[in-house]
Amino acid sequence: MVRSLGRGGLGGSGRNGFFSLFSGDRRVEARWDYQCPGRGEQSRFFRQYQALGQPAPAVAPAVAPAVAPILALGLTAADVVELGDAAVGHYGLGGYVSTLETVANRAFVERLRSRYGSEMVITEAEHTAYSQVYLWKQAIEMSQSFQPDAIRQAAYGQTFAAPAGVLRIEANHYVQQRCWIVQVSPEQELYPVTEASPPLAPEPWLGAEHLPQGPLVTQLLARVGTNQQAQRAQAVAQEAQQQLITQLKVEVLQRQRSEQQVRLLLAIRQVVEQAGTARDALTGAIQCISQETGWPYGELWLPDENRLQRSTIWHLDETHLNEAEIEAFYRFRDDSNPTFQEIRSQFLEHVWSTEKAHWTRSLWTDFDTLANPDLTYPNITNRVIGIPIFETNAAGCWEEIIDDSDRPSKLPLSEETRQVLGILLFALPQVRPQDRRLVDVISTVAAQFGTIVQQKKSEEILRKKIRLWRSPSISCARPKRT
């Protein structure tokens, strides 16, 4: 059919377009255009060809168009759907199209579309996948084995009556099959315009094996293929190695976090066991956190009715601080500056309402909404970390811990946020980068504070009862008989 269209042909592509050799209103003089660009370039090829202004050919099956068509190798029904009207009238070459008028193919198409929908686009890929399963099944039945080597040997010479005709597996691992030249109809369907070819023997080396130097060429091409496979395998291995390294880093961080959390919990547990009161236990717990994190100052804020108020539970580690830093922390605890009180209250309200830990590098920058933004508060540290304490079963366990002499903040507490029992407030002498992992560790440890309070309060109640029971003022006189 190609010979009947004439000997002239065009093909190829350039960086500036497939048809940069044309200029002005020159018409394509070739009778046909042979096309085999890469899959990624096929759509651009057809669109540029259509833009040349050539009229769409009058299409009728088995009738060549009046103008030069494209003969595209490997044109599938899926490509036609993508190309739309740009594909109409052009030709393709393939081993299967869904419009083949055979009993086996009509039954195959009907089964597929009844299962996956009448609009399903059936291509050579579906036909090949369907046929390969049966060829594999036959090879297993012949070899009576699931071992790959046995199945491979049994596969040579296997035949299967596929919807497009009989397929045969050759010794070079490729399939012998028939082929058609097809054309795109105005309805954008592929129809065969030639009779089926005789079964074509597969030539994986593009016929190079028939040349006088065929064995040498075949070896060289095989080496190229092997190198490409090795490169792909190396890329896959590198990607897998990178994923493994990333996973190991995550696991190491998780293990470090778990170890630090366990270490801190053990230290706090030891302090709690040695403490005489709940206040001493909480003070010791804050001290443990300060030593583990390097956050020198920490204090506990607790709810009192509908307000948060700072408790008398606090700790300052002066070991690595200079005199100016120590003074700054004491000023931080001092409530004599009302503007600073308001800024700190806004920070606490933010932690309470969001129910999330918050690390701010500057209270003035982030929460000073009332005062002059340029105003500074000398000798008061402003780098703070707020961590909410959650404990659903410890409500009401803080009452005796709060010192009424402390000044409360102006923070209303709603019923919906009662699951936050308090806030741990830490202050830093210098700016530090945020450490999310460390904050998560302390947040987890802080959840144990409610349990600590309950435990120590229970111990205190028990000790009071024991003292009361042992008191000599209690009489155990025997009741008189009546």
ZAGULO-963560 format. One record per residue (C-alpha): residue number from 1; x, y, z. Coordinates in pm, whole numbers, plus 50000, padded with zeros to 5 digits. Each point is the difference from the previous one (the first is absolute). Example, Ala and Ser with C-alpha at 12.3 -4.5 7.8 and 13.67 -1.06 7.14 Angstrom:
BEGIN
+-----+-------+-------+-------+
:   n :    px :    py :    pz :
+-----+-------+-------+-------+
:   1 : 51230 : 49550 : 50780 :
:   2 : 50137 : 50344 : 49934 :
+-----+-------+-------+-------+
END
This chain:
BEGIN
+-----+-------+-------+-------+
:   n :    px :    py :    pz :
+-----+-------+-------+-------+
:   1 : 50000 : 50000 : 50000 :
:   2 : 50290 : 50234 : 50080 :
:   3 : 50149 : 49934 : 49656 :
:   4 : 49667 : 50092 : 49839 :
:   5 : 50011 : 50343 : 50167 :
:   6 : 50322 : 50097 : 49823 :
:   7 : 50369 : 50001 : 50077 :
:   8 : 50033 : 50345 : 50154 :
:   9 : 49994 : 50024 : 50378 :
:  10 : 50084 : 50235 : 50289 :
:  11 : 50108 : 49933 : 50354 :
:  12 : 50210 : 50115 : 50292 :
:  13 : 49991 : 50279 : 50253 :
:  14 : 50207 : 50298 : 50104 :
:  15 : 50041 : 50215 : 50306 :
:  16 : 49783 : 50276 : 49849 :
:  17 : 49725 : 49769 : 49876 :
:  18 : 49938 : 49698 : 49785 :
:  19 : 49930 : 50207 : 49687 :
:  20 : 50254 : 50281 : 50025 :
:  21 : 50118 : 49916 : 49645 :
:  22 : 49677 : 50156 : 49865 :
:  23 : 49957 : 50377 : 49965 :
:  24 : 49729 : 50231 : 49881 :
:  25 : 49705 : 49837 : 49823 :
:  26 : 50192 : 49710 : 49852 :
:  27 : 49795 : 49682 : 49996 :
:  28 : 50125 : 49658 : 50089 :
:  29 : 50093 : 49835 : 49675 :
:  30 : 50048 : 49649 : 50133 :
:  31 : 49724 : 49747 : 49947 :
:  32 : 50035 : 49863 : 50354 :
:  33 : 50189 : 50071 : 50322 :
:  34 : 50172 : 49728 : 50196 :
:  35 : 49999 : 50084 : 50372 :
:  36 : 50150 : 49830 : 50304 :
:  37 : 50092 : 50267 : 50261 :
:  38 : 50020 : 49920 : 50369 :
:  39 : 49681 : 49944 : 50195 :
:  40 : 50036 : 50336 : 50167 :
:  41 : 50028 : 50178 : 49664 :
:  42 : 49716 : 49832 : 49812 :
:  43 : 49732 : 50249 : 50102 :
:  44 : 50220 : 50297 : 49905 :
:  45 : 50080 : 49836 : 49666 :
:  46 : 49634 : 49959 : 49903 :
:  47 : 49902 : 50347 : 50121 :
:  48 : 50276 : 50167 : 49801 :
:  49 : 49910 : 49798 : 49694 :
:  50 : 49638 : 50108 : 50038 :
:  51 : 50112 : 50362 : 50037 :
:  52 : 50160 : 49991 : 49655 :
:  53 : 49650 : 50062 : 49868 :
:  54 : 49955 : 49678 : 49812 :
:  55 : 49635 : 49901 : 49963 :
:  56 : 49886 : 49690 : 50182 :
:  57 : 49991 : 49712 : 49749 :
:  58 : 49669 : 49849 : 49899 :
:  59 : 50006 : 49678 : 50194 :
:  60 : 49845 : 49674 : 49896 :
:  61 : 50136 : 49663 : 50109 :
:  62 : 50242 : 49847 : 49748 :
:  63 : 50004 : 50324 : 49794 :
:  64 : 50315 : 50214 : 49999 :
:  65 : 49941 : 50373 : 50074 :
:  66 : 50052 : 50266 : 49739 :
:  67 : 50274 : 50180 : 50197 :
:  68 : 50316 : 49876 : 50170 :
:  69 : 49915 : 49805 : 50315 :
:  70 : 50223 : 49897 : 50288 :
:  71 : 50095 : 49636 : 50046 :
:  72 : 50068 : 49975 : 50376 :
:  73 : 50157 : 49688 : 50143 :
:  74 : 49834 : 49884 : 50318 :
:  75 : 49694 : 50228 : 49976 :
:  76 : 49745 : 49870 : 50255 :
:  77 : 49637 : 50074 : 50079 :
:  78 : 50115 : 50183 : 50314 :
:  79 : 50219 : 50225 : 49783 :
:  80 : 49703 : 50077 : 49777 :
:  81 : 49794 : 50106 : 50300 :
:  82 : 50280 : 50238 : 50104 :
:  83 : 50058 : 50140 : 49650 :
:  84 : 49633 : 50047 : 49912 :
:  85 : 49933 : 50150 : 49656 :
:  86 : 50374 : 50040 : 49938 :
:  87 : 50019 : 49622 : 49947 :
:  88 : 49707 : 49965 : 49757 :
:  89 : 50098 : 49853 : 49663 :
:  90 : 50348 : 49894 : 50100 :
:  91 : 50136 : 49648 : 50013 :
:  92 : 50153 : 49774 : 50260 :
:  93 : 50166 : 49662 : 50021 :
:  94 : 49918 : 49750 : 50271 :
:  95 : 49924 : 49647 : 50104 :
:  96 : 49651 : 50066 : 50133 :
:  97 : 49702 : 50240 : 49978 :
:  98 : 49665 : 49951 : 50169 :
:  99 : 49809 : 50040 : 49669 :
: 100 : 50128 : 49671 : 49855 :
: 101 : 49700 : 49814 : 49859 :
: 102 : 50062 : 49654 : 50140 :
: 103 : 49780 : 49790 : 50226 :
: 104 : 50274 : 49967 : 50262 :
: 105 : 50072 : 50373 : 50007 :
: 106 : 49634 : 50103 : 50023 :
: 107 : 49956 : 49766 : 50298 :
: 108 : 50322 : 50137 : 50159 :
: 109 : 49888 : 50364 : 49962 :
: 110 : 49650 : 49922 : 50128 :
: 111 : 50136 : 49831 : 50314 :
: 112 : 50236 : 50283 : 50079 :
: 113 : 49746 : 50279 : 49955 :
: 114 : 49729 : 49814 : 50188 :
: 115 : 50237 : 49988 : 50298 :
: 116 : 50175 : 50338 : 49976 :
: 117 : 49744 : 50215 : 49820 :
: 118 : 49891 : 50060 : 49644 :
: 119 : 50237 : 50299 : 49965 :
: 120 : 50312 : 49798 : 50072 :
: 121 : 50277 : 50061 : 49745 :
: 122 : 50149 : 49660 : 49912 :
: 123 : 50355 : 50006 : 49869 :
: 124 : 50268 : 49750 : 49906 :
: 125 : 50118 : 50008 : 50362 :
: 126 : 49677 : 49838 : 50124 :
: 127 : 50016 : 49743 : 49719 :
: 128 : 50361 : 49915 : 50084 :
: 129 : 49936 : 49973 : 50376 :
: 130 : 49701 : 49772 : 49938 :
: 131 : 50200 : 49773 : 49769 :
: 132 : 50311 : 49985 : 50219 :
: 133 : 49806 : 49855 : 50292 :
: 134 : 49882 : 49707 : 49788 :
: 135 : 50346 : 49942 : 49851 :
: 136 : 50147 : 49998 : 50353 :
: 137 : 49724 : 49759 : 50115 :
: 138 : 50076 : 49761 : 49715 :
: 139 : 50373 : 50007 : 50077 :
: 140 : 49933 : 49915 : 50366 :
: 141 : 49771 : 49715 : 49905 :
: 142 : 50261 : 49860 : 49763 :
: 143 : 50290 : 50033 : 50245 :
: 144 : 49796 : 49890 : 50303 :
: 145 : 50205 : 50249 : 50201 :
: 146 : 50002 : 50356 : 50131 :
: 147 : 50378 : 50033 : 49968 :
: 148 : 50091 : 50286 : 49759 :
: 149 : 50264 : 49798 : 49807 :
: 150 : 49760 : 49711 : 49940 :
: 151 : 49719 : 50235 : 49892 :
: 152 : 50238 : 50185 : 49764 :
: 153 : 50103 : 49682 : 49823 :
: 154 : 49639 : 49884 : 49968 :
: 155 : 49891 : 50342 : 49866 :
: 156 : 50205 : 49968 : 49680 :
: 157 : 49765 : 49904 : 49717 :
: 158 : 49679 : 50054 : 50197 :
: 159 : 49708 : 50128 : 49786 :
: 160 : 49674 : 50167 : 50097 :
: 161 : 49695 : 50091 : 49792 :
: 162 : 49978 : 50367 : 50107 :
: 163 : 49720 : 50239 : 49891 :
: 164 : 50232 : 50135 : 49725 :
: 165 : 50120 : 49657 : 49885 :
: 166 : 50245 : 49731 : 50100 :
: 167 : 50304 : 50108 : 50206 :
: 168 : 50318 : 49794 : 50031 :
: 169 : 50289 : 50044 : 50245 :
: 170 : 50335 : 49976 : 49825 :
: 171 : 50333 : 49892 : 50149 :
: 172 : 50119 : 50363 : 50015 :
: 173 : 49723 : 50067 : 50260 :
: 174 : 49790 : 50205 : 49759 :
: 175 : 49663 : 49922 : 49842 :
: 176 : 49919 : 49922 : 49638 :
: 177 : 49674 : 50169 : 49896 :
: 178 : 49809 : 50164 : 49716 :
: 179 : 49995 : 50372 : 49923 :
: 180 : 49760 : 50253 : 49839 :
: 181 : 50020 : 50348 : 49854 :
: 182 : 49715 : 50195 : 50157 :
: 183 : 49843 : 50339 : 49938 :
: 184 : 49824 : 50250 : 50230 :
: 185 : 49636 : 50054 : 49902 :
: 186 : 49804 : 50328 : 50039 :
: 187 : 49850 : 49842 : 50313 :
: 188 : 50361 : 49974 : 50128 :
: 189 : 50007 : 49620 : 49990 :
: 190 : 50281 : 49784 : 49863 :
: 191 : 49892 : 49771 : 49713 :
: 192 : 50219 : 49753 : 49809 :
: 193 : 50045 : 50104 : 49636 :
: 194 : 50203 : 49695 : 49892 :
: 195 : 49967 : 49628 : 50035 :
: 196 : 50193 : 49847 : 50284 :
: 197 : 50363 : 49936 : 49920 :
: 198 : 50140 : 49648 : 50020 :
: 199 : 50136 : 49918 : 50348 :
: 200 : 50308 : 50218 : 50044 :
: 201 : 50305 : 49850 : 50169 :
: 202 : 50125 : 50229 : 50278 :
: 203 : 50327 : 50184 : 49938 :
: 204 : 50101 : 50156 : 50333 :
: 205 : 50327 : 50128 : 49848 :
: 206 : 49818 : 50177 : 49712 :
: 207 : 50131 : 49744 : 49752 :
: 208 : 50365 : 50048 : 50093 :
: 209 : 50028 : 49628 : 50070 :
: 210 : 49962 : 49935 : 49624 :
: 211 : 50305 : 50208 : 49907 :
: 212 : 50338 : 49834 : 49930 :
: 213 : 50128 : 50146 : 50325 :
: 214 : 49670 : 49916 : 50172 :
: 215 : 50140 : 49817 : 50305 :
: 216 : 50242 : 50287 : 50074 :
: 217 : 49728 : 50263 : 49960 :
: 218 : 49766 : 49797 : 50218 :
: 219 : 50262 : 49975 : 50275 :
: 220 : 50067 : 50374 : 49989 :
: 221 : 49629 : 50084 : 50014 :
: 222 : 49953 : 49752 : 50283 :
: 223 : 50285 : 50169 : 50188 :
: 224 : 49833 : 50338 : 49953 :
: 225 : 49675 : 49857 : 50136 :
: 226 : 50186 : 49842 : 50291 :
: 227 : 50170 : 50330 : 50083 :
: 228 : 49667 : 50182 : 49993 :
: 229 : 49848 : 49738 : 50228 :
: 230 : 50299 : 50033 : 50234 :
: 231 : 49958 : 50378 : 50007 :
: 232 : 49631 : 49967 : 50077 :
: 233 : 50075 : 49741 : 50269 :
: 234 : 50265 : 50230 : 50149 :
: 235 : 49754 : 50292 : 50005 :
: 236 : 49739 : 49782 : 50170 :
: 237 : 50259 : 49879 : 50253 :
: 238 : 50111 : 50356 : 50076 :
: 239 : 49642 : 50109 : 50051 :
: 240 : 49935 : 49703 : 50228 :
: 241 : 50320 : 50077 : 50192 :
: 242 : 49893 : 50364 : 50044 :
: 243 : 49659 : 49890 : 50125 :
: 244 : 50169 : 49760 : 50243 :
: 245 : 50229 : 50276 : 50128 :
: 246 : 49703 : 50231 : 50050 :
: 247 : 49810 : 49725 : 50181 :
: 248 : 50302 : 49926 : 50222 :
: 249 : 50033 : 50369 : 50089 :
: 250 : 49634 : 50008 : 50100 :
: 251 : 50041 : 49684 : 50207 :
: 252 : 50312 : 50137 : 50170 :
: 253 : 49819 : 50323 : 50090 :
: 254 : 49705 : 49803 : 50130 :
: 255 : 50229 : 49781 : 50209 :
: 256 : 50185 : 50302 : 50137 :
: 257 : 49670 : 50158 : 50087 :
: 258 : 49879 : 49683 : 50173 :
: 259 : 50327 : 49961 : 50193 :
: 260 : 49994 : 50362 : 50114 :
: 261 : 49636 : 49968 : 50099 :
: 262 : 50065 : 49683 : 50203 :
: 263 : 50307 : 50152 : 50163 :
: 264 : 49806 : 50309 : 50099 :
: 265 : 49702 : 49802 : 50129 :
: 266 : 50229 : 49782 : 50215 :
: 267 : 50167 : 50308 : 50146 :
: 268 : 49664 : 50160 : 50076 :
: 269 : 49869 : 49676 : 50151 :
: 270 : 50298 : 49987 : 50234 :
: 271 : 49944 : 50362 : 50105 :
: 272 : 49629 : 49937 : 50057 :
: 273 : 50068 : 49698 : 50220 :
: 274 : 50238 : 50201 : 50216 :
: 275 : 49778 : 50310 : 50022 :
: 276 : 49786 : 50048 : 50306 :
: 277 : 49724 : 50213 : 49841 :
: 278 : 49843 : 50058 : 49661 :
: 279 : 50161 : 50345 : 49987 :
: 280 : 50346 : 49853 : 50062 :
: 281 : 49936 : 49731 : 49736 :
: 282 : 49899 : 50253 : 49734 :
: 283 : 50291 : 50230 : 50082 :
: 284 : 50238 : 49705 : 49967 :
: 285 : 49838 : 49898 : 49670 :
: 286 : 50053 : 50349 : 49854 :
: 287 : 50360 : 49986 : 50121 :
: 288 : 50051 : 49667 : 49816 :
: 289 : 49860 : 50150 : 49680 :
: 290 : 50227 : 50303 : 50038 :
: 291 : 50309 : 49782 : 50038 :
: 292 : 49908 : 49777 : 49703 :
: 293 : 49915 : 50281 : 49759 :
: 294 : 50231 : 50279 : 50109 :
: 295 : 49700 : 50230 : 50051 :
: 296 : 50111 : 50172 : 50323 :
: 297 : 49670 : 50147 : 50116 :
: 298 : 49664 : 49826 : 50035 :
: 299 : 49674 : 50071 : 50179 :
: 300 : 49656 : 49843 : 50022 :
: 301 : 49673 : 50183 : 49924 :
: 302 : 49680 : 49843 : 50131 :
: 303 : 49628 : 50077 : 49966 :
: 304 : 49807 : 50159 : 50285 :
: 305 : 49626 : 50006 : 49924 :
: 306 : 49988 : 50194 : 49671 :
: 307 : 50359 : 50130 : 49992 :
: 308 : 50355 : 49881 : 49963 :
: 309 : 50228 : 50099 : 50281 :
: 310 : 50366 : 49944 : 50058 :
: 311 : 50074 : 49756 : 50279 :
: 312 : 50288 : 50013 : 50244 :
: 313 : 50155 : 49703 : 49818 :
: 314 : 50301 : 50119 : 49802 :
: 315 : 50370 : 49934 : 49950 :
: 316 : 50303 : 50201 : 49884 :
: 317 : 50330 : 49827 : 49924 :
: 318 : 50267 : 50269 : 50047 :
: 319 : 50294 : 49770 : 49923 :
: 320 : 50085 : 50130 : 49654 :
: 321 : 49849 : 50350 : 50025 :
: 322 : 50174 : 50332 : 50053 :
: 323 : 49872 : 50265 : 50236 :
: 324 : 49813 : 50195 : 49731 :
: 325 : 49819 : 49685 : 49883 :
: 326 : 49907 : 49904 : 50356 :
: 327 : 49860 : 50350 : 50058 :
: 328 : 49802 : 49975 : 49674 :
: 329 : 49833 : 49678 : 50116 :
: 330 : 49904 : 50146 : 50337 :
: 331 : 49851 : 50300 : 49822 :
: 332 : 49813 : 49754 : 49779 :
: 333 : 49842 : 49851 : 50311 :
: 334 : 49928 : 50344 : 50148 :
: 335 : 49646 : 50123 : 49931 :
: 336 : 50062 : 50370 : 50059 :
: 337 : 49993 : 50091 : 49629 :
: 338 : 49632 : 49999 : 49889 :
: 339 : 50080 : 50023 : 49628 :
: 340 : 50225 : 49696 : 50022 :
: 341 : 49729 : 49818 : 50195 :
: 342 : 49756 : 50064 : 49716 :
: 343 : 50241 : 49875 : 49735 :
: 344 : 50074 : 49686 : 50199 :
: 345 : 49626 : 49943 : 50052 :
: 346 : 49945 : 50019 : 49623 :
: 347 : 50268 : 49736 : 49950 :
: 348 : 49845 : 49771 : 50263 :
: 349 : 49656 : 50051 : 49848 :
: 350 : 50139 : 49898 : 49660 :
: 351 : 50146 : 49677 : 50141 :
: 352 : 49679 : 49926 : 50191 :
: 353 : 49759 : 50068 : 49713 :
: 354 : 50200 : 49814 : 49734 :
: 355 : 50081 : 49713 : 50237 :
: 356 : 50342 : 49983 : 49836 :
: 357 : 50354 : 50068 : 50116 :
: 358 : 50138 : 50329 : 49876 :
: 359 : 50360 : 50118 : 49972 :
: 360 : 50041 : 50372 : 49948 :
: 361 : 50331 : 50174 : 49939 :
: 362 : 49865 : 50332 : 50126 :
: 363 : 49692 : 50082 : 50205 :
: 364 : 50029 : 50362 : 49890 :
: 365 : 49993 : 49916 : 49631 :
: 366 : 49731 : 49730 : 50011 :
: 367 : 49763 : 50110 : 50277 :
: 368 : 50054 : 50372 : 50072 :
: 369 : 49675 : 50122 : 49838 :
: 370 : 49928 : 50271 : 50255 :
: 371 : 50325 : 50188 : 50041 :
: 372 : 50226 : 50180 : 49755 :
: 373 : 50165 : 49739 : 49774 :
: 374 : 50333 : 50180 : 50044 :
: 375 : 49972 : 49994 : 50381 :
: 376 : 50240 : 49766 : 50177 :
: 377 : 49999 : 49867 : 50352 :
: 378 : 50359 : 50000 : 50121 :
: 379 : 50130 : 49727 : 50226 :
: 380 : 49696 : 49774 : 49943 :
: 381 : 50049 : 49681 : 49801 :
: 382 : 49743 : 49962 : 49722 :
: 383 : 50087 : 49664 : 49841 :
: 384 : 49744 : 49756 : 50137 :
: 385 : 49854 : 49653 : 49941 :
: 386 : 49648 : 49912 : 50108 :
: 387 : 49894 : 49635 : 50030 :
: 388 : 49640 : 49905 : 50091 :
: 389 : 49940 : 49722 : 50251 :
: 390 : 49728 : 49751 : 49908 :
: 391 : 49844 : 49751 : 50239 :
: 392 : 49632 : 49916 : 49962 :
: 393 : 49973 : 49810 : 50329 :
: 394 : 50171 : 50251 : 50226 :
: 395 : 49742 : 50280 : 50002 :
: 396 : 49972 : 50172 : 50334 :
: 397 : 50333 : 49868 : 50129 :
: 398 : 50175 : 50340 : 49999 :
: 399 : 49793 : 50193 : 50257 :
: 400 : 50235 : 49966 : 50295 :
: 401 : 50309 : 50066 : 49788 :
: 402 : 49908 : 50360 : 49910 :
: 403 : 50127 : 50276 : 50224 :
: 404 : 49731 : 50267 : 50033 :
: 405 : 50264 : 50269 : 50041 :
: 406 : 50105 : 49963 : 49635 :
: 407 : 49861 : 50242 : 49749 :
: 408 : 49758 : 49836 : 49748 :
: 409 : 50007 : 50073 : 49630 :
: 410 : 49695 : 50134 : 49819 :
: 411 : 49925 : 49679 : 49809 :
: 412 : 49642 : 49864 : 50001 :
: 413 : 49983 : 49621 : 49983 :
: 414 : 49704 : 49844 : 49819 :
: 415 : 49850 : 49661 : 50074 :
: 416 : 50113 : 49874 : 49659 :
: 417 : 50371 : 50049 : 50086 :
: 418 : 49998 : 49838 : 50345 :
: 419 : 50210 : 49710 : 49868 :
: 420 : 50303 : 50233 : 50022 :
: 421 : 50091 : 49988 : 50369 :
: 422 : 50283 : 50249 : 49996 :
: 423 : 50293 : 50148 : 49811 :
: 424 : 50371 : 49951 : 50047 :
: 425 : 50177 : 50326 : 49915 :
: 426 : 50375 : 49991 : 49931 :
: 427 : 50229 : 50295 : 49926 :
: 428 : 50336 : 50008 : 49820 :
: 429 : 50289 : 50246 : 50038 :
: 430 : 50094 : 49997 : 49630 :
: 431 : 49826 : 49938 : 49671 :
: 432 : 50008 : 49631 : 49902 :
: 433 : 49871 : 49822 : 49691 :
: 434 : 49670 : 49828 : 50059 :
: 435 : 50035 : 49632 : 50089 :
: 436 : 49669 : 49832 : 49919 :
: 437 : 50119 : 49658 : 50112 :
: 438 : 50100 : 50130 : 50342 :
: 439 : 49670 : 50184 : 50042 :
: 440 : 49813 : 49679 : 49913 :
: 441 : 50200 : 49810 : 50262 :
: 442 : 49924 : 50256 : 50271 :
: 443 : 49633 : 50012 : 49897 :
: 444 : 49977 : 49624 : 50046 :
: 445 : 50173 : 50018 : 50337 :
: 446 : 49779 : 50293 : 50109 :
: 447 : 49695 : 49780 : 49957 :
: 448 : 50121 : 49808 : 50308 :
: 449 : 49974 : 50307 : 50225 :
: 450 : 49632 : 49940 : 50078 :
: 451 : 50084 : 49647 : 50106 :
: 452 : 50283 : 50131 : 50218 :
: 453 : 49762 : 50237 : 50179 :
: 454 : 49741 : 49728 : 50052 :
: 455 : 50261 : 49760 : 50135 :
: 456 : 50149 : 50248 : 50246 :
: 457 : 49658 : 50124 : 50114 :
: 458 : 49892 : 49639 : 50063 :
: 459 : 50318 : 49942 : 50199 :
: 460 : 49938 : 50316 : 50202 :
: 461 : 49640 : 49897 : 50075 :
: 462 : 50117 : 49655 : 50103 :
: 463 : 50267 : 50145 : 50230 :
: 464 : 49742 : 50232 : 50161 :
: 465 : 49768 : 49707 : 50065 :
: 466 : 50284 : 49797 : 50150 :
: 467 : 50100 : 50289 : 50227 :
: 468 : 49638 : 50048 : 50100 :
: 469 : 49959 : 49631 : 50074 :
: 470 : 50314 : 50001 : 50218 :
: 471 : 49900 : 50317 : 50187 :
: 472 : 49960 : 49934 : 50382 :
: 473 : 49695 : 50229 : 50008 :
: 474 : 49799 : 49739 : 49813 :
: 475 : 49817 : 49770 : 50244 :
: 476 : 49910 : 49645 : 49917 :
: 477 : 49779 : 49936 : 50310 :
: 478 : 49795 : 49682 : 50008 :
: 479 : 49624 : 50061 : 49974 :
: 480 : 49794 : 49930 : 50313 :
: 481 : 49749 : 49716 : 50026 :
: 482 : 49635 : 50092 : 50043 :
+-----+-------+-------+-------+
END
